[in-house]
Every structure is written in C-alpha cells, then in structure tokens.
Amino acid sequence: MNFLLEGLLSITWQQLVMYGVGVLLIWLAIKKNYEPALLLPMGFGAILVNLPQSGVLNQVLEGVGETTGVIEWLFEVGIEASEALPILLFIGIGAMIDFGPLLSQPVMFLFGAAAQFGIFFAISAATLMGFDLRDAAAIGIIGAADGPTSILVSQILHSKYVGAIAVAAYSYMALVPIVQPFAIRLVTTKRERKIRMEYKPGQVSRSMRILFPIAVTFIVGLIAPSSVALVGFLMFGNLIRECGVLGTLSDTAQNVLANLITLFLGITISFSMQAEAFVNVNTLLIMGVGLLAFVFDTMGGVLFAKLLNLFRKNKINPMIGAAGISAFPMSSRVVQKMAQEEEPGNIILMHAAGANVSGQIASVVAGGLVIDLVSRLL
C-alpha cells in the first residue's frame, strides 16, 4: 500500500495530461476506428512511458544498477540508430499498392506533386513561429499525410519533437474523412464537384508494372539521393507484388510484415511522448501547423486541377487533386464518397486512386528533398 501511495504522489500534472492523451488515442482507435493499428499502441505506450520510474525506460535501481527498458531499447535500435522500423514498413506499403490506375493515366502524376504544397507552406509558417530550420522542416512533413515519412525525416534531422510530429501525422491521417471534405468545399463550387469523368484505362502490361518500380527508384535516386531508402523500399515492396513469382512473400509483406512493424512502430514512438518533452506550448503549435499543412496540401491539389481545367476541353473534377496526398486509399475513398453525394452515380474512384498512389511516391520524394535542402543550408 505504501508503494502505491508513493507512486500516486510522485505523478506530475504533465504525466496526468499524457494519461489523458493516451486514453484519447485509445478511444479514437477503438470507438471511432481511426487508424487503430497505430493509435492504439501509441496511446497505450504514452501511458507506459509516463508511469513514475517506468520499467520500459532505462532506470537505475538501488543494489541492481542500470536496467535497459524495452521501449527505450526499441527506439534506440529501430528508429534512432538506423531508422529501420519506418523504412521496413515501406516494403509492406509498396506490396499493397497497385500502380495500375496511375500507369494507365500518367497525368495523375501531376496531382501527387501538386498536393505537396502544404509541406513547404507549413515549413515557412513554422519558421516564422520561431522553430529552427531542422524542426520546421520536420513539422512541415506532417503535410505529407505519411506517418513513417514524418518519423523518418524528424529523426534524420534530429528534431526535438519526434513524438509530437508522429502523433500529429497519424492523427490527421486518421481524420482524413473529416478534414479533407472541409478543405475541398472551401475551394470548389457545387457545380465543380458534380463534374463527371469518363474512365478509359490504357493497357498496362506486366512488363510495364515490373519496370515501373525499378525506373522510379533509379530516377528518384539521382534526383533526391536522401529519399532512396524511402522510395527504394517502397518500390521493392511493389516489385515483390508485381513480379508474379513471389506470391507468398507478397502476402507476407502486405500482412505479417506490415502489421508487425506497425505494431512495433506505434509503441516504440511513444518513447518520444514522455511528459517532460511532450506537454508544452510547442506541441500545440506543432498540431496547429500540421493541420495547416494538411489543409493546404488538399487545397493545393484541388487548385492545381482547377488550373488545368482552364486549358482542357474535357474537364477534371477538381476533387481529384485532393486525392494527391499520401493517405492511401482513404483519400481516394473520401473523394469518391463526396462525388456520389453531390451527383448520385458519379464514379471517379479510379481517377482518384491514380492520384492517390502518385501522392504516395510524391510524399517520400518530398521527404528526401527536404532532407537534402536542409542539410545543405545548415
């Protein structure tokens, strides 16, 4: 009883806040089904690392000496020392993606690029708020709507806010069905949202599907060498899927590997959610800037589609541009749902899917470019 009382009395108000954050993330995962594979382990981990003298962190015990906590060890080995966990996750993501809709409509590549505008807007905003360039760049990547890329960039740039950035990135990924419709309606008219698009898929041969990941890795590696790890592992996963001779490995990458790494990544990142570093004004600013990045990414893609429509006879439904973010396949589903609500029977899912998988490539390229640019400026 004395030990329990001692423990309760040693809890700080910041730790109480983190227990609330942990419970909120668990509630969002279970009740709302928002990214449960990540938010649930992150939420539970936030509670674990903020227990007084938590055994999941390194600690010194009288008569025993220093003990190595499992979460701190996972963080040091899997993220801090090698960035292995977020990079390995991209093999599973690549194995899940079908680039067919993109290859049959190459114009969709443009929307993946346009929808990264929010990243650079957010970097500028964070810099003006007083964050140094390393932290501002890491915060801006929240706009990529790609959790592993956000974690990797913040870790490579040695940002002080890895935990807050990870929570913001995954939270906004989970809130795509809420945030994106709001942002789309801000910059479109009802008439634009009703535009129908005819889908005439081009022929995508097996050879093209196999050559595509190899070509992308080679080209991106020359343009943005810092993104090779991200793009390379993403494309390696896709090559496993498309080669046609590694069906078992493809299934393993999509399911067992992706789920296992996601589980470890979620609970490991909670190391950066210790109360002393997490509960401060900067965390709130990061959440705010991250939301701005996400909204401006969506709006950037939509406005780019509207710009293209000035020169096209066959108009593009501008909502397609919003699907250019990396949140695959959630964003394309949101766009299709909005199209159906505005005009029953309007099917633009395949167009949106093409833009969406383009956004997956664009987000990791943007991450590499940011790392390259910041490293040259510092």
C-alpha positions as CSV (number, residue, x, y, z in Angstrom):
1,M,0.0,0.0,0.0
2,N,2.9,2.4,0.8
3,F,4.4,1.7,-2.6
4,L,1.1,2.5,-4.3
5,L,0.7,5.7,-2.3
6,E,4.3,6.7,-3.1
7,G,3.7,6.1,-6.8
8,L,0.5,8.1,-6.9
9,L,2.1,11.1,-5.0
10,S,5.0,11.1,-7.5
11,I,2.8,11.6,-10.5
12,T,3.1,15.1,-12.0
13,W,0.4,17.1,-13.7
14,Q,2.2,16.7,-17.0
15,Q,2.0,12.9,-16.6
16,L,-1.7,13.2,-15.9
17,V,-2.1,15.1,-19.2
18,M,-0.3,12.3,-21.0
19,Y,-2.5,9.7,-19.4
20,G,-5.4,11.7,-20.9
21,V,-3.7,11.8,-24.3
22,G,-3.1,8.1,-24.2
23,V,-6.7,7.3,-23.3
24,L,-7.9,9.7,-26.1
25,L,-5.8,7.9,-28.7
26,I,-7.1,4.5,-27.5
27,W,-10.7,5.8,-27.6
28,L,-10.2,7.1,-31.2
29,A,-8.7,3.8,-32.2
30,I,-11.5,1.6,-30.7
31,K,-14.6,3.8,-30.7
32,K,-14.0,5.7,-33.9
33,N,-11.8,3.1,-35.7
34,Y,-9.3,5.8,-36.6
35,E,-6.0,4.1,-37.6
36,P,-6.4,1.6,-34.7
37,A,-3.2,-0.3,-35.7
38,L,-1.2,2.8,-34.8
39,L,-3.2,5.0,-32.5
40,L,-3.9,2.1,-30.0
41,P,-0.2,1.1,-29.4
42,M,0.7,4.8,-29.4
43,G,-1.9,5.6,-26.8
44,F,-1.0,2.6,-24.6
45,G,2.6,3.4,-25.0
46,A,2.0,7.0,-23.9
47,I,0.7,5.6,-20.6
48,L,3.5,3.1,-20.2
49,V,6.4,5.7,-20.6
50,N,4.8,8.2,-18.2
51,L,4.3,5.9,-15.2
52,P,6.7,7.0,-12.4
53,Q,10.1,5.3,-12.7
54,S,8.7,3.3,-15.6
55,G,10.4,0.0,-16.3
56,V,10.0,0.4,-20.0
57,L,12.6,3.2,-19.9
58,N,16.2,3.0,-18.7
59,Q,16.4,3.4,-14.9
60,V,18.9,3.0,-12.1
61,L,17.8,0.7,-9.3
62,E,19.5,0.7,-5.9
63,G,21.5,-2.5,-5.4
64,V,20.8,-3.6,-9.0
65,G,22.3,-0.9,-11.2
66,E,21.1,0.3,-14.6
67,T,18.4,-1.6,-16.4
68,T,17.5,-1.2,-20.0
69,G,13.9,-0.5,-20.7
70,V,12.3,-2.3,-23.7
71,I,10.7,0.8,-25.3
72,E,13.9,2.8,-25.0
73,W,15.9,0.0,-26.5
74,L,13.4,-0.4,-29.4
75,F,13.6,3.3,-30.0
76,E,17.4,3.4,-29.9
77,V,17.8,0.4,-32.2
78,G,14.8,0.7,-34.5
79,I,14.5,4.5,-35.0
80,E,17.4,6.5,-33.5
81,A,20.3,4.3,-34.6
82,S,19.1,3.1,-38.0
83,E,15.5,4.3,-38.8
84,A,14.9,0.7,-39.5
85,L,11.2,0.5,-38.4
86,P,9.7,3.2,-40.6
87,I,11.8,2.2,-43.6
88,L,10.9,-1.5,-43.3
89,L,7.2,-0.6,-43.2
90,F,7.5,0.8,-46.7
91,I,8.1,-2.7,-48.0
92,G,4.6,-3.7,-46.8
93,I,3.1,-0.5,-48.1
94,G,4.7,-1.0,-51.5
95,A,3.3,-4.5,-51.7
96,M,-0.2,-3.2,-51.0
97,I,-0.2,-0.6,-53.8
98,D,-1.5,-1.2,-57.3
99,F,0.1,1.4,-59.6
100,G,-2.2,0.3,-62.4
101,P,-4.6,3.3,-62.2
102,L,-1.7,5.6,-62.2
103,L,0.2,4.0,-65.1
104,S,-3.0,4.0,-67.2
105,Q,-3.4,7.7,-66.6
106,P,0.1,9.3,-66.3
107,V,-1.4,12.8,-65.9
108,M,-2.2,11.8,-62.3
109,F,1.5,12.1,-61.5
110,L,0.9,15.9,-61.5
111,F,-1.6,15.8,-58.7
112,G,0.7,13.9,-56.4
113,A,3.3,16.6,-56.9
114,A,0.8,19.5,-56.5
115,A,-0.7,18.1,-53.3
116,Q,2.7,18.5,-51.5
117,F,2.3,22.3,-51.5
118,G,1.2,22.3,-47.8
119,I,4.6,20.8,-46.8
120,F,6.5,23.9,-47.9
121,F,3.8,26.3,-46.7
122,A,4.0,24.7,-43.2
123,I,7.8,24.8,-43.2
124,S,7.6,28.6,-43.8
125,A,4.9,29.0,-41.2
126,A,6.8,27.0,-38.5
127,T,10.0,29.0,-39.2
128,L,8.1,32.3,-38.7
129,M,6.7,30.9,-35.4
130,G,10.3,30.6,-34.1
131,F,11.1,26.9,-34.8
132,D,14.7,26.4,-36.1
133,L,15.0,25.1,-39.6
134,R,15.5,21.4,-38.6
135,D,12.4,21.4,-36.5
136,A,10.4,23.5,-39.0
137,A,11.2,21.1,-41.9
138,A,10.3,18.0,-39.8
139,I,7.0,19.7,-38.8
140,G,6.2,20.5,-42.4
141,I,6.4,16.9,-43.4
142,I,3.2,16.3,-41.4
143,G,1.5,17.6,-44.5
144,A,2.6,14.6,-46.5
145,A,-0.1,12.6,-44.6
146,D,2.5,9.8,-44.3
147,G,3.4,8.8,-40.8
148,P,6.5,6.7,-41.5
149,T,8.0,9.5,-43.6
150,S,7.3,12.1,-40.9
151,I,9.0,10.0,-38.3
152,L,12.0,9.3,-40.5
153,V,12.5,12.9,-41.6
154,S,12.2,14.2,-38.0
155,Q,14.7,11.6,-36.8
156,I,17.3,12.2,-39.5
157,L,17.1,15.9,-39.0
158,H,17.4,15.3,-35.2
159,S,14.2,17.2,-34.4
160,K,13.4,17.7,-30.7
161,Y,9.7,17.0,-31.4
162,V,9.6,13.5,-32.9
163,G,6.8,12.4,-30.6
164,A,4.5,15.4,-31.3
165,I,5.2,15.2,-35.0
166,A,4.3,11.4,-35.1
167,V,1.1,12.0,-33.1
168,A,0.1,14.9,-35.4
169,A,0.9,12.9,-38.6
170,Y,-1.0,9.8,-37.6
171,S,-3.9,11.8,-36.1
172,Y,-4.5,13.8,-39.2
173,M,-4.2,10.7,-41.4
174,A,-7.0,9.2,-39.3
175,L,-9.0,12.4,-39.6
176,V,-8.9,12.4,-43.5
177,P,-12.7,11.8,-43.7
178,I,-13.3,15.0,-41.6
179,V,-10.5,17.4,-42.7
180,Q,-10.5,16.8,-46.4
181,P,-14.2,17.4,-47.2
182,F,-14.0,20.7,-45.3
183,A,-10.9,21.8,-47.2
184,I,-12.3,20.7,-50.6
185,R,-15.5,22.7,-50.1
186,L,-13.5,25.8,-49.3
187,V,-12.1,26.0,-52.8
188,T,-14.7,24.3,-55.0
189,T,-18.3,25.0,-56.1
190,K,-21.1,22.5,-56.1
191,R,-21.0,22.5,-59.9
192,E,-17.3,21.7,-60.0
193,R,-17.9,18.8,-57.5
194,K,-20.5,17.4,-59.9
195,I,-18.2,17.1,-62.9
196,R,-18.3,13.6,-64.4
197,M,-15.2,12.0,-65.8
198,E,-15.0,9.2,-68.3
199,Y,-12.6,6.4,-67.4
200,K,-10.7,4.9,-70.4
201,P,-7.9,3.0,-68.9
202,G,-4.9,2.4,-71.0
203,Q,-3.3,-1.0,-71.3
204,V,-0.8,-1.7,-68.5
205,S,1.3,-4.7,-69.4
206,R,3.1,-6.9,-66.9
207,S,6.4,-5.7,-68.2
208,M,5.5,-2.1,-67.5
209,R,4.4,-3.0,-64.0
210,I,7.7,-4.7,-63.3
211,L,9.8,-2.0,-64.9
212,F,8.0,0.9,-63.2
213,P,9.4,0.4,-59.6
214,I,12.9,-0.2,-61.0
215,A,12.7,3.0,-63.1
216,V,11.3,5.1,-60.3
217,T,14.0,4.0,-57.9
218,F,16.7,4.9,-60.4
219,I,15.3,8.3,-61.4
220,V,14.4,9.4,-57.8
221,G,17.8,8.2,-56.6
222,L,19.5,10.5,-59.0
223,I,17.2,13.5,-58.2
224,A,16.9,13.2,-54.4
225,P,19.5,10.7,-53.0
226,S,18.3,11.2,-49.5
227,S,14.9,9.6,-50.4
228,V,16.5,6.4,-51.8
229,A,15.8,4.5,-48.6
230,L,12.1,5.5,-48.6
231,V,11.4,5.2,-52.3
232,G,13.7,2.2,-52.7
233,F,11.9,0.1,-50.1
234,L,8.5,1.3,-51.3
235,M,9.3,0.2,-54.8
236,F,11.0,-3.0,-53.7
237,G,7.7,-4.0,-52.0
238,N,5.8,-3.2,-55.1
239,L,8.3,-5.2,-57.2
240,I,7.6,-8.2,-55.0
241,R,3.9,-7.7,-55.7
242,E,4.2,-7.4,-59.4
243,C,6.9,-9.8,-60.3
244,G,4.4,-12.7,-60.2
245,V,6.9,-15.3,-58.8
246,L,6.8,-14.3,-55.1
247,G,3.2,-14.6,-54.2
248,T,3.9,-15.9,-50.7
249,L,6.4,-13.1,-49.9
250,S,4.0,-10.5,-51.3
251,D,1.3,-11.8,-49.0
252,T,3.7,-11.8,-46.0
253,A,4.9,-8.2,-46.8
254,Q,1.3,-7.0,-47.0
255,N,0.0,-8.7,-43.9
256,V,2.5,-10.1,-41.4
257,L,5.4,-7.7,-42.0
258,A,3.3,-4.6,-42.3
259,N,1.2,-5.4,-39.2
260,L,4.2,-6.4,-37.1
261,I,6.2,-3.3,-38.0
262,T,3.2,-1.1,-37.5
263,L,2.7,-2.6,-34.0
264,F,6.3,-2.1,-33.0
265,L,6.5,1.4,-34.6
266,G,3.4,2.6,-32.7
267,I,4.5,1.5,-29.3
268,T,8.2,2.5,-29.9
269,I,7.4,6.1,-30.9
270,S,5.7,6.5,-27.5
271,F,9.3,6.9,-26.2
272,S,9.2,10.5,-27.5
273,M,5.9,11.1,-25.7
274,Q,7.4,11.4,-22.2
275,A,5.6,14.2,-20.4
276,E,8.6,16.5,-19.8
277,A,9.2,16.8,-23.6
278,F,5.6,16.5,-24.8
279,V,3.5,18.7,-22.6
280,N,4.3,22.2,-23.7
281,V,3.1,25.1,-25.9
282,N,5.3,23.9,-28.8
283,T,3.3,20.7,-29.1
284,L,0.1,22.7,-29.5
285,L,1.8,24.8,-32.2
286,I,3.0,21.7,-34.0
287,M,-0.5,20.3,-34.0
288,G,-1.8,23.6,-35.4
289,V,0.9,23.8,-38.1
290,G,0.4,20.2,-39.0
291,L,-3.3,20.8,-39.6
292,L,-2.5,23.8,-41.8
293,A,-0.1,21.6,-43.8
294,F,-2.7,19.0,-44.3
295,V,-5.4,21.5,-45.3
296,F,-3.1,23.3,-47.7
297,D,-1.9,20.1,-49.3
298,T,-5.6,19.3,-50.0
299,M,-6.3,22.7,-51.4
300,G,-3.1,22.8,-53.4
301,G,-4.1,19.7,-55.3
302,V,-7.6,21.0,-55.9
303,L,-6.5,24.4,-57.1
304,F,-4.0,22.7,-59.5
305,A,-6.8,20.7,-61.0
306,K,-8.8,23.9,-61.5
307,L,-5.8,25.5,-63.2
308,L,-5.5,22.6,-65.6
309,N,-9.2,22.9,-66.4
310,L,-8.6,26.4,-67.9
311,F,-6.7,24.6,-70.7
312,R,-8.7,21.4,-71.1
313,K,-11.8,20.6,-73.1
314,N,-12.7,17.6,-71.0
315,K,-12.8,19.0,-67.5
316,I,-11.3,17.3,-64.5
317,N,-13.4,17.0,-61.3
318,P,-11.1,19.2,-59.1
319,M,-11.7,16.9,-56.1
320,I,-9.3,14.5,-57.8
321,G,-6.5,16.9,-56.8
322,A,-7.3,16.4,-53.1
323,A,-6.5,12.6,-53.5
324,G,-2.9,13.5,-54.3
325,I,-1.9,13.2,-50.7
326,S,-0.3,10.1,-49.4
327,A,-3.2,8.8,-47.2
328,F,-3.9,5.7,-49.4
329,P,-6.5,4.5,-50.0
330,M,-8.6,6.6,-47.6
331,S,-8.3,9.9,-49.5
332,S,-9.5,8.4,-52.8
333,R,-12.5,6.9,-51.0
334,V,-13.3,10.2,-49.4
335,V,-13.3,11.9,-52.8
336,Q,-15.5,9.2,-54.3
337,K,-18.0,9.5,-51.5
338,M,-18.2,13.2,-51.9
339,A,-18.7,12.8,-55.7
340,Q,-21.6,10.3,-55.0
341,E,-23.2,12.7,-52.5
342,E,-23.1,15.6,-55.0
343,E,-24.1,13.6,-58.1
344,P,-25.5,10.1,-57.5
345,G,-23.9,7.7,-59.9
346,N,-20.8,9.8,-60.4
347,I,-17.8,7.3,-60.4
348,I,-14.4,9.0,-60.2
349,L,-12.8,6.4,-57.9
350,M,-10.2,5.1,-60.4
351,H,-9.0,8.7,-61.2
352,A,-8.8,9.4,-57.5
353,A,-6.9,6.2,-56.9
354,G,-4.4,7.1,-59.6
355,A,-3.7,10.5,-57.9
356,N,-3.6,8.8,-54.5
357,V,-0.8,6.3,-55.4
358,S,1.0,9.2,-57.1
359,G,0.8,11.0,-53.7
360,Q,2.5,8.0,-52.0
361,I,5.5,8.4,-54.3
362,A,5.5,12.2,-54.1
363,S,5.4,12.3,-50.3
364,V,8.6,10.2,-49.9
365,V,10.3,12.2,-52.7
366,A,9.3,15.4,-50.9
367,G,10.7,14.0,-47.7
368,G,14.1,13.3,-49.4
369,L,14.2,16.7,-51.0
370,V,13.5,18.4,-47.6
371,I,16.3,16.5,-46.0
372,D,18.7,17.4,-48.9
373,L,17.8,21.1,-48.8
374,V,18.0,21.4,-45.0
375,S,21.4,19.6,-44.9
376,R,22.8,22.0,-47.4
377,L,21.5,25.1,-45.7
378,L,22.8,24.1,-42.2
